[in-house]
């Protein structure tokens, strides 16, 4: 994702550095901490707190929302009456995002 400049250009400039660093952390942390555990089929829980996992999931979904909202909406959008509007929940996270990014 980081190698394709057009992808990051879909994210506003003040948020771009956070998401660029976020993607690096996911890749590097996965390489350094996870590979052996994956092969051993052990859990990843000891490496991350619940709060870190929740923020990572929110950051990843917001990232996907910025770069391809239509695609994400196909999977998480409200498809029929009575469905939960998960895209609206993701949009609400933008208010929290300023605290993660410190903008």
C-alpha positions in Angstrom: 0.0 0.0 0.0 2.8 2.4 0.9 4.5 1.9 -2.5 1.6 3.3 -4.4 1.5 7.0 -3.9 -2.0 7.3 -5.3 -3.3 5.2 -2.4 -2.0 7.5 0.3 -3.1 10.6 -1.7 -6.7 9.5 -1.0 -6.1 10.3 2.6 -6.0 13.9 3.8 -2.4 15.3 4.2 -2.7 15.8 8.0 -3.6 12.1 8.4 -1.4 10.6 5.8 1.8 10.2 8.0 -0.2 8.4 10.7 -1.6 5.9 8.2 1.8 5.5 6.4 3.4 4.7 9.8 0.5 2.5 10.8 1.0 0.3 7.8 4.7 0.1 8.5 4.0 -1.0 12.1 1.6 -3.7 11.0 4.1 -5.1 8.5 7.2 -4.8 10.8 5.4 -6.0 13.9 4.0 -9.0 12.0 7.5 -10.0 10.8 9.3 -9.6 14.1 6.7 -10.9 16.6 4.3 -13.1 14.8 5.9 -15.4 12.3 7.1 -18.0 14.8 3.8 -18.0 16.7 1.8 -18.5 13.4 3.9 -21.5 12.5 3.4 -22.9 16.0 -0.3 -22.1 15.9 -0.1 -20.1 19.1 -2.2 -17.0 19.9 -1.1 -13.5 19.3 -2.8 -12.2 22.4 0.3 -11.8 24.6 1.7 -9.1 22.3 -1.2 -6.7 22.2 -3.7 -5.3 24.7 -7.4 -5.3 23.9 -7.2 -1.6 23.4 -4.4 -1.9 20.9 -6.3 -4.5 19.0 -9.4 -2.4 18.9 -7.5 0.7 17.8 -5.7 -1.3 15.1 -9.0 -2.6 13.8 -10.5 0.8 13.8 -7.5 2.3 12.0 -7.5 -0.4 9.4 -11.2 0.1 8.7 -10.8 3.9 8.5 -7.8 3.4 6.2 -9.9 1.2 3.9 -12.8 3.7 4.1 -10.5 6.5 2.9 -8.9 4.7 0.0 -12.0 2.7 -1.2 -15.2 3.6 0.6 -17.4 1.9 -2.0 -15.6 -1.4 -1.7 -15.8 -1.4 2.1 -19.5 -0.4 1.9 -20.2 -3.5 -0.2 -19.2 -5.6 2.8 -20.2 -3.5 5.7 -22.9 -1.3 4.4 -26.6 -1.5 5.1 -27.9 -3.9 2.4 -31.5 -4.3 3.4 -34.0 -2.8 5.8 -33.3 -3.7 9.4 -29.5 -4.2 8.8 -27.1 -2.4 11.1 -25.4 0.6 9.4 -21.8 -0.4 10.2 -20.5 2.3 7.8 -22.1 5.0 10.0 -20.2 3.5 13.0 -16.9 3.7 11.0 -17.6 7.3 10.1 -18.1 8.1 13.9 -14.5 6.9 14.5 -13.2 9.9 12.7 -13.9 11.9 15.8 -11.6 9.5 17.8 -9.0 9.5 15.1 -7.8 13.0 15.9 -6.6 11.7 19.3 -4.7 8.8 17.7 -3.0 11.1 15.2 -2.6 14.2 17.4 -3.8 16.7 14.9 
